[in-house]
């Protein structure tokens, strides 16, 4: 494993695509990616990294449970493989990164931001906190128990989601892909300046819509009420 407790772990000058490590942990310091990919192969549950990951490169969590507690600035994709879990804790943020979540994603104890959020499955546990998404995405997994705050782009949801609130402060949230996929159970909507699009073949009732200048659009063949 690599422990960074105030120094710098720099893979930017390596030859090849990047580096693989078993685990990343430590109280602070920097991980400098450059344009390289850092792959974590077996993150150990209970450890965390409190420093900052920077650069144009990306991070792949291939297996295990990793916790990031720093305000990371890297702009490459953060990939969570099937079966792996990425937690954000405290100041933990991926505000400049597109998240590709095929495993599990969790907000442990605070709100957080990502650039976009996509994935073919898995679950995202918000635990009553707010996840801000700046540039949409396409997610077939399940968002649970918290608030999604969309500020830009198009976010398409095709999984069975259970969220407290969706706040559309820009961008477009599309529920469904023209078929019967995509559900939201017991969700309050705040339209803000965004658009809620229902693209489902089955009938759908939208309740609990709050104020704002946003729009509600029926794009599917089902009946919207």
C-alpha positions, 0 to 999 in steps of 0.5 A: 500500500501507499501511505501519504502523510504530508508528502507527495506521491507523484506518478506523472513522470512514469512511462506507460499508462500509469501505476497500480497500488494495493491501497491508498491511505494517509492523513494528508499530502498530495497524489499527483497524477499528471495525465496518468491513471492510478489503479487501486487494486485492493483497498482496505475498508477502514482506511482513508486518504485525507490528501488531494489527488490532482492532475488530468489523469484518472483513478480506478478503484478495482476492488475493496472499499476506499474512502477519500476525505480530501477536496480532490481536483483531478479531472480524469474519470473516477471509476468504481468497478463492480463490487468495489465501493468508494466513500466520500467523507468530510471534505471529500469531493470529486468536483472536477471528475466524471464518476463511472460507478458500476459498484457502490458509492457512498456519502459517509457524513457530508455533502459532496460534488462530482462533475458527472455521474454515470454507471451501468449498475450498483448503488449510490447511498447518500445517507441523507446528504446532498450530492451535487452533479454539475454535468449530468450523466447516465445512471442505471443503478440506484440512488438511495436516501438523500438529495440530488442537486443537478446544476447542469447537463442531462442526467438520465436515470433508468434504475429504481431510485429512492431519493428524498429530494431532487433539486433541478437548479439547471440542466435536465433530469430525464427519468426513463429511456423510452421504455418502462425503466426508471423509477423514483419512489417518494421523491420531492421535486424542486424544479428551480431553473431546470427541466424534469423530463419523463420518458417512459412507456408506462403511465406515471404520476408526478407528485410533490413538485415544488416551486421554481421557473423550471419545466416539466416535459412528457417525452414518453408514450405513457400517460403523465399525471 
